[in-house]
Each structure stands twice: as C-alpha cells, then as structure tokens.
C-alpha cells in the first residue's frame, strides 16, 4: 500500500516541534515554526516565521516570510522575503528581498527591491525599481539594469564592494569595483575601478580612480 503524502496546512499559531519529512507545507495565516523544518514544497500565503533551520526543495512565497537559516534548491518570491542567511541554487524574486547576513546561490534574478549585507552567486541579474542596497556583491556575471515595468526616479543600487568577471552596471554607486570586463553604465558613481581586460564608461557616469591589474 502506498504511504499517504505527508502534508501540513497551518492557518495560525505556533508550531513547537520539528517538522521533518514532509512533502507539502502550506502557511495560510500567521504561523511561527520554532524548530527545524524539512519539506519538499513550502508555500507561504500569509506570514511565516522560521526560527530554526529550514531545508526545502522548493519555496514559493506570496506573503511575508522570515527565515533564520534557509537551505533551498529553488526560491520564488513575489512577496516579502527576509533571510538571515541562506543557500540556494536559484532565486527568482519579484518583490522585496532582504538578506541580513549572507546569501549564497548559483543564480539570482531579482526584480524590485533588494537589501543585503552579502550576495555571492555565479550569475546575478538585478532589475532595480527603487533604492537597493548590497554591502558586498560577488559573482562571475553581474548585470544591473532598470526595471522597465515600473517608473521610479529613486532607483539606484548602493554597494561598498563589487567583485566579478563580466560586470554591467546601471545607476550604481559603489566604493570599489573589480572585474575582468567592466561596463559602467548610465548614472553610475564609482570611487575605484580595477580591471584586468577591458572597461567602458558611459558619458553620464563618473569614475574617480581606474587601475589595470
């Protein structure tokens, strides 16, 4: 006999014990998970708070989610997602993404608002729609472009350090940028630029110091 699918659907309250080995967990209201959680699919339509480590294959957040530690293969966020720290293969965000400490990923695609202390990924695509802040941004390929679906006069990315190989920036203000091929796009303000192969600077951008390394 086939074992029944292990599911958990919560509308409100506090979950005190561990929730391990689930196929589906859904949060429809305001729910706090105090212990470790593991599930193939986690869907949040309300407000979910996860105080311990969460291991998930696929996360779909359409509400407000806060994770202390998240390990996940695929993240889709169209709400507000806050991570203290997280590891994932793929992040697709069309809402608000907040990283208190560090996000490590293979690929990050974010459209909208992002605030993070540290983001490190093989590929990073940011389509900014407002004021975004990333203290440290690292990746092989980094592309920062405007979100053409929104009209905003405040969209700009603020960084302290950007490290990559192929870097394309738009409306980025950074203290330090280092890469192989670096393209400083419109309305960027860069203090130091270090490059190994080539660079370009848009006429509306400013770079104070340029050094080939």
Order of alpha helices (4+ residues) and beta strands (2+ residues): beta-beta-beta-beta-beta-beta-beta-beta-beta-beta-beta-beta
